[in-house]
Each structure stands twice: as C-alpha cells, then as structure tokens.
Amino acid sequence: MGLFAAQRVKFSSFEFARFHKGRCRASVGLEQPDGVLVEESVEAFAAAETTSELRCSAQATLEALSKTMGDACSFELLGVKAIKAFDTTVIIVALTVRYGEQVRRLVGSYLAEENPEKGAALAVLNATNRFLDNPDLDPSS
C-alpha cells in the first residue's frame, strides 16, 4: 500500500459551464475514503479557447484534491492538452507534486471524445491516484 493510499480519492461529480464574455467555471467533487465529499470550483477566462477550458477543469480538480490532502503534499498544473490520436481525443495533463523534500512530475491521460472538460479532470485523477497509491514512496529518501 502506498504512503498516501489512505487519502486516495474517487471522482464523484463534475459540472462545466460557459458564460458570456469568455468566462467558464468547472466544479469538481471528490469523495474521500471516509465518505466525505469535497467540492471545488474554478472560474477562468476562456475566450473560446479549448485549452483554457481544459485547464480550468484540471485546476478545479487539483484544488479539490489539495483540500483532501491538506499539508501532506501539493500539486501544480504544468499543462493540459487535447490530442487527436487513433481517431479519438486524448486529454493529457502534466503536473508536479511536492511531498517532504521530494518533487516529482506526473502525467495522466483520459480518452474524452464526448466531454473533454470532464476528461481533463479525470486525467488529473489518473495521474495523481497512481502517485498516491505508489508503494515505493518515501518522503525521507
């Protein structure tokens, strides 16, 4: 079992809205292992730019995740991109995680043909849950 496995979370809800004047809002809900729901929303300027909307969704997920992790570790979104591959859309995210004296890069992906914004949120969880469940983590090394 990984160092943070007790804090691994499940995806529980997602909402995305576009507003006039290029604004958007992503709301993400995560369920902690003890059943407590954590929700976080991020609003951003997107101006009809898909990457900005994906970034808004990914950032909302990281902020909800940060609430569940407290001071155990912190995450930073480096980038998010939608790529057409194998006749479908793949959302890829790049993150850094800081825990103890360690800094690691994480990458996550999700096939998201129907809802790329939700795919960005799930790509973040695919990256972070692999990290949180890693049995080789040791902040002192």
Backbone as CSV, one residue per row, in Angstrom:
resi,resn,N_x,N_y,N_z,CA_x,CA_y,CA_z,C_x,C_y,C_z
1,MET,0.847,-1.187,0.000,0.000,0.000,0.000,0.885,1.241,0.000
2,GLY,0.510,2.265,-0.746,1.307,3.480,-0.872,1.223,4.367,0.353
3,LEU,2.172,5.268,0.445,2.258,6.200,1.558,0.977,6.998,1.754
4,PHE,0.346,7.414,0.654,-0.853,8.239,0.713,-2.121,7.453,0.391
5,ALA,-2.047,6.142,0.292,-3.190,5.356,-0.176,-4.443,5.608,0.650
6,ALA,-4.272,5.912,1.925,-5.442,6.193,2.760,-6.141,7.478,2.324
7,GLN,-5.459,8.288,1.503,-6.043,9.540,1.057,-6.439,9.503,-0.411
8,ARG,-6.337,8.364,-1.050,-6.745,8.254,-2.447,-8.239,8.578,-2.549
9,VAL,-8.616,9.316,-3.570,-9.989,9.805,-3.684,-10.689,9.225,-4.907
10,LYS,-12.018,9.319,-4.893,-12.843,8.888,-6.026,-13.535,10.105,-6.622
11,PHE,-13.703,10.076,-7.918,-14.414,11.120,-8.645,-15.899,10.977,-8.340
12,SER,-16.557,12.065,-7.910,-17.977,11.935,-7.578,-18.879,12.837,-8.418
13,SER,-18.391,14.003,-8.842,-19.254,14.868,-9.654,-18.419,15.844,-10.476
14,PHE,-19.057,16.317,-11.552,-18.397,17.297,-12.415,-19.456,18.146,-13.099
15,GLU,-19.225,19.450,-13.114,-20.077,20.373,-13.860,-19.181,21.385,-14.544
16,PHE,-19.558,21.736,-15.760,-18.812,22.741,-16.502,-19.800,23.688,-17.154
17,ALA,-19.541,24.989,-17.032,-20.433,25.990,-17.618,-19.625,27.052,-18.347
18,ARG,-20.152,27.456,-19.484,-19.581,28.577,-20.243,-20.504,29.777,-20.053
19,PHE,-19.904,30.945,-19.874,-20.661,32.169,-19.666,-20.325,33.169,-20.762
20,HIS,-21.093,34.246,-20.815,-20.807,35.294,-21.794,-19.466,35.955,-21.470
21,LYS,-18.925,36.629,-22.428,-17.648,37.341,-22.314,-16.473,36.405,-22.024
22,GLY,-16.576,35.160,-22.495,-15.437,34.257,-22.429,-15.103,33.656,-21.082
23,ARG,-16.029,33.650,-20.155,-15.773,33.055,-18.834,-16.275,31.623,-18.810
24,CYS,-15.639,30.814,-17.971,-16.114,29.449,-17.760,-15.898,29.085,-16.292
25,ARG,-16.621,28.044,-15.848,-16.466,27.562,-14.477,-16.534,26.041,-14.482
26,ALA,-15.574,25.439,-13.806,-15.560,23.988,-13.615,-15.734,23.707,-12.131
27,SER,-16.619,22.766,-11.821,-16.849,22.329,-10.440,-16.604,20.837,-10.369
28,VAL,-15.761,20.432,-9.429,-15.372,19.032,-9.290,-15.679,18.573,-7.880
29,GLY,-16.253,17.380,-7.760,-16.500,16.758,-6.466,-15.681,15.493,-6.341
30,LEU,-15.021,15.338,-5.201,-14.228,14.146,-4.912,-14.708,13.533,-3.608
31,GLU,-14.679,12.221,-3.550,-15.076,11.523,-2.328,-13.837,10.949,-1.662
32,GLN,-13.625,11.327,-0.405,-12.509,10.807,0.375,-12.824,9.380,0.820
33,PRO,-11.807,8.614,1.218,-12.048,7.237,1.659,-13.050,7.116,2.814
34,ASP,-13.156,8.151,3.657,-14.108,8.116,4.771,-15.519,8.541,4.355
35,GLY,-15.717,8.783,3.036,-17.035,9.135,2.521,-17.325,10.621,2.475
36,VAL,-16.430,11.452,3.000,-16.633,12.896,2.986,-16.456,13.409,1.557
37,LEU,-17.407,14.237,1.112,-17.335,14.829,-0.214,-16.652,16.186,-0.144
38,VAL,-15.747,16.425,-1.063,-15.056,17.706,-1.175,-15.349,18.255,-2.562
39,GLU,-15.819,19.488,-2.622,-16.110,20.114,-3.908,-15.302,21.394,-4.039
40,GLU,-14.888,21.671,-5.270,-14.144,22.897,-5.542,-14.527,23.394,-6.918
41,SER,-14.608,24.705,-7.060,-14.919,25.331,-8.349,-13.834,26.327,-8.705
42,VAL,-13.564,26.406,-9.992,-12.618,27.386,-10.515,-13.302,28.101,-11.669
43,GLU,-13.186,29.415,-11.674,-13.715,30.209,-12.775,-12.532,30.829,-13.504
44,ALA,-12.615,30.865,-14.827,-11.497,31.375,-15.620,-11.996,32.077,-16.874
45,PHE,-11.104,32.816,-17.484,-11.362,33.438,-18.774,-10.941,32.445,-19.845
46,ALA,-11.843,32.072,-20.744,-11.539,31.050,-21.731,-11.616,31.557,-23.166
47,ALA,-12.359,32.580,-23.449,-12.436,33.198,-24.773,-12.401,32.216,-25.924
48,ALA,-13.280,31.229,-25.889,-13.417,30.247,-26.970,-12.135,29.478,-27.250
49,GLU,-11.290,29.343,-26.246,-10.043,28.600,-26.399,-10.156,27.301,-25.607
50,THR,-10.180,26.184,-26.302,-10.390,24.887,-25.666,-9.364,24.601,-24.587
51,THR,-8.110,24.925,-24.818,-7.066,24.642,-23.836,-7.344,25.356,-22.522
52,SER,-7.849,26.570,-22.557,-8.174,27.301,-21.334,-9.298,26.612,-20.567
53,GLU,-10.272,26.088,-21.275,-11.370,25.368,-20.625,-10.868,24.078,-19.984
54,LEU,-9.988,23.373,-20.671,-9.409,22.153,-20.112,-8.585,22.480,-18.870
55,ARG,-7.835,23.563,-18.938,-7.008,23.982,-17.812,-7.881,24.333,-16.593
56,CYS,-9.004,24.991,-16.831,-9.939,25.334,-15.761,-10.432,24.064,-15.060
57,SER,-10.786,23.055,-15.832,-11.266,21.782,-15.273,-10.170,21.064,-14.498
58,ALA,-8.982,21.030,-15.065,-7.863,20.369,-14.390,-7.522,21.085,-13.086
59,GLN,-7.534,22.418,-13.110,-7.200,23.182,-11.910,-8.247,22.989,-10.814
60,ALA,-9.515,22.917,-11.174,-10.564,22.664,-10.176,-10.336,21.312,-9.504
61,THR,-9.918,20.328,-10.283,-9.644,19.004,-9.720,-8.475,19.065,-8.759
62,LEU,-7.416,19.760,-9.135,-6.253,19.880,-8.246,-6.592,20.630,-6.965
63,GLU,-7.441,21.637,-7.064,-7.812,22.373,-5.853,-8.663,21.520,-4.920
64,ALA,-9.565,20.710,-5.475,-10.339,19.788,-4.637,-9.413,18.746,-4.016
65,LEU,-8.484,18.252,-4.803,-7.523,17.270,-4.298,-6.655,17.869,-3.191
66,SER,-6.241,19.109,-3.361,-5.432,19.775,-2.334,-6.185,19.880,-1.017
67,LYS,-7.491,20.119,-1.086,-8.304,20.154,0.139,-8.282,18.807,0.848
68,THR,-8.317,17.717,0.078,-8.338,16.393,0.699,-6.977,16.013,1.271
69,MET,-5.891,16.511,0.678,-4.542,16.136,1.091,-4.004,16.987,2.225
70,GLY,-4.541,18.177,2.410,-4.016,19.065,3.447,-2.556,19.394,3.177
71,ASP,-1.716,19.251,4.191,-0.294,19.580,4.069,0.565,18.400,3.631
72,ALA,-0.034,17.244,3.380,0.748,16.051,3.026,1.541,16.232,1.742
73,CYS,0.942,16.902,0.767,1.637,17.178,-0.491,0.900,18.297,-1.216
74,SER,1.570,18.869,-2.210,0.939,19.918,-3.005,1.186,19.641,-4.484
75,PHE,0.223,20.046,-5.299,0.272,19.788,-6.737,0.293,21.097,-7.502
76,GLU,0.955,21.077,-8.668,0.949,22.226,-9.567,0.684,21.727,-10.980
77,LEU,-0.252,22.368,-11.656,-0.571,22.026,-13.038,0.448,22.670,-13.966
78,LEU,1.154,21.860,-14.738,2.125,22.371,-15.703,1.485,22.608,-17.060
79,GLY,0.575,21.715,-17.450,-0.067,21.887,-18.737,-1.131,20.845,-18.987
80,VAL,-1.988,21.146,-19.942,-3.052,20.237,-20.353,-3.254,20.410,-21.847
81,LYS,-3.504,19.310,-22.531,-3.631,19.381,-23.983,-4.565,18.285,-24.481
82,ALA,-5.358,18.627,-25.473,-6.191,17.639,-26.171,-5.455,17.259,-27.449
83,ILE,-5.313,15.962,-27.659,-4.600,15.453,-28.827,-5.499,14.457,-29.543
84,LYS,-5.550,14.567,-30.848,-6.285,13.600,-31.658,-5.340,12.431,-31.929
85,ALA,-5.712,11.245,-31.469,-4.885,10.054,-31.669,-5.793,8.847,-31.836
86,PHE,-5.470,8.009,-32.782,-6.233,6.781,-33.008,-7.726,7.058,-33.175
87,ASP,-8.044,8.116,-33.900,-9.414,8.510,-34.208,-10.250,8.870,-32.981
88,THR,-9.602,9.326,-31.935,-10.322,9.789,-30.756,-9.537,10.930,-30.108
89,THR,-10.149,11.608,-29.162,-9.482,12.694,-28.446,-8.924,12.173,-27.134
90,VAL,-7.643,12.431,-26.918,-6.966,12.055,-25.678,-6.580,13.341,-24.966
91,ILE,-6.957,13.447,-23.707,-6.567,14.597,-22.894,-5.354,14.170,-22.074
92,ILE,-4.303,14.978,-22.132,-3.077,14.687,-21.393,-2.790,15.858,-20.462
93,VAL,-2.455,15.551,-19.215,-2.072,16.579,-18.248,-0.669,16.285,-17.729
94,ALA,0.057,17.355,-17.411,1.369,17.253,-16.773,1.303,18.041,-15.471
95,LEU,1.793,17.439,-14.392,1.736,18.025,-13.056,3.072,17.860,-12.360
96,THR,3.275,18.640,-11.308,4.333,18.337,-10.361,3.669,18.123,-9.011
97,VAL,4.282,17.283,-8.209,3.824,17.061,-6.845,5.025,17.264,-5.922
98,ARG,4.788,17.971,-4.840,5.810,18.184,-3.806,5.332,17.481,-2.542
99,TYR,6.208,16.661,-1.978,5.909,15.996,-0.709,7.226,15.813,0.018
100,GLY,7.247,16.176,1.290,8.515,16.166,2.016,9.506,17.052,1.268
101,GLU,10.675,16.520,1.012,11.699,17.241,0.248,11.703,16.835,-1.220
102,GLN,10.756,16.010,-1.624,10.704,15.460,-2.973,9.827,16.300,-3.899
103,VAL,10.213,16.318,-5.176,9.387,16.896,-6.236,9.392,15.887,-7.371
104,ARG,8.208,15.514,-7.834,8.086,14.571,-8.949,7.143,15.127,-9.992
105,ARG,7.393,14.719,-11.228,6.475,15.050,-12.325,5.529,13.889,-12.527
106,LEU,4.288,14.220,-12.814,3.262,13.224,-13.074,2.615,13.524,-14.413
107,VAL,2.193,12.486,-15.104,1.464,12.631,-16.356,0.231,11.732,-16.273
108,GLY,-0.900,12.251,-16.705,-2.121,11.469,-16.747,-2.838,11.696,-18.063
109,SER,-3.656,10.722,-18.443,-4.405,10.854,-19.694,-5.789,10.252,-19.540
110,TYR,-6.662,10.631,-20.482,-8.030,10.115,-20.476,-8.602,10.239,-21.887
111,LEU,-9.271,9.200,-22.363,-9.968,9.252,-23.650,-11.263,10.026,-23.439
112,ALA,-11.415,11.127,-24.157,-12.542,12.017,-23.867,-13.176,12.564,-25.134
113,GLU,-13.746,11.721,-25.905,-14.381,12.158,-27.155,-15.613,13.029,-26.888
114,GLU,-16.437,12.636,-25.944,-17.709,13.319,-25.694,-17.590,14.577,-24.844
115,ASN,-16.744,14.559,-23.816,-16.687,15.664,-22.861,-15.227,15.933,-22.480
116,PRO,-14.505,16.721,-23.281,-13.087,16.938,-22.996,-12.824,17.653,-21.666
117,GLU,-13.730,18.517,-21.234,-13.530,19.210,-19.959,-13.541,18.208,-18.801
118,LYS,-14.508,17.303,-18.806,-14.547,16.264,-17.781,-13.329,15.348,-17.940
119,GLY,-12.914,15.100,-19.168,-11.723,14.286,-19.423,-10.477,14.878,-18.789
120,ALA,-10.370,16.219,-18.774,-9.217,16.869,-18.139,-9.207,16.597,-16.639
121,ALA,-10.391,16.644,-16.022,-10.488,16.350,-14.592,-10.088,14.901,-14.312
122,LEU,-10.562,13.982,-15.129,-10.243,12.568,-14.933,-8.779,12.260,-15.243
123,ALA,-8.182,12.972,-16.191,-6.753,12.792,-16.477,-5.917,13.193,-15.263
124,VAL,-6.318,14.254,-14.563,-5.622,14.658,-13.341,-5.701,13.538,-12.310
125,LEU,-6.886,12.967,-12.119,-7.022,11.896,-11.132,-6.260,10.639,-11.549
126,ASN,-6.198,10.357,-12.847,-5.408,9.214,-13.296,-3.938,9.391,-12.941
127,ALA,-3.432,10.593,-13.057,-2.031,10.862,-12.696,-1.834,10.828,-11.183
128,THR,-2.682,11.513,-10.447,-2.461,11.651,-9.011,-2.769,10.377,-8.240
129,ASN,-3.788,9.617,-8.637,-4.086,8.386,-7.912,-2.993,7.338,-8.087
130,ARG,-2.325,7.302,-9.246,-1.182,6.399,-9.402,-0.071,6.797,-8.439
131,PHE,0.136,8.094,-8.281,1.144,8.589,-7.344,0.755,8.265,-5.902
132,LEU,-0.479,8.546,-5.542,-0.924,8.348,-4.161,-0.919,6.883,-3.747
133,ASP,-1.053,5.985,-4.699,-1.114,4.553,-4.389,0.229,3.850,-4.627
134,ASN,1.319,4.604,-4.792,2.620,4.034,-5.100,3.294,3.503,-3.836
135,PRO,3.562,2.186,-3.762,4.164,1.620,-2.552,5.622,2.013,-2.354
136,ASP,6.261,2.588,-3.355,7.672,2.944,-3.259,7.913,4.367,-2.762
137,LEU,6.858,5.109,-2.446,7.040,6.481,-1.996,7.630,6.516,-0.602
138,ASP,8.637,7.354,-0.440,9.241,7.573,0.862,9.741,9.007,0.905
139,PRO,9.047,9.897,1.591,9.441,11.300,1.593,10.815,11.536,2.207
140,SER,11.332,10.606,2.990,12.632,10.814,3.633,13.793,10.420,2.731
141,SER,13.521,9.745,1.594,14.622,9.333,0.734,14.938,10.336,-0.328
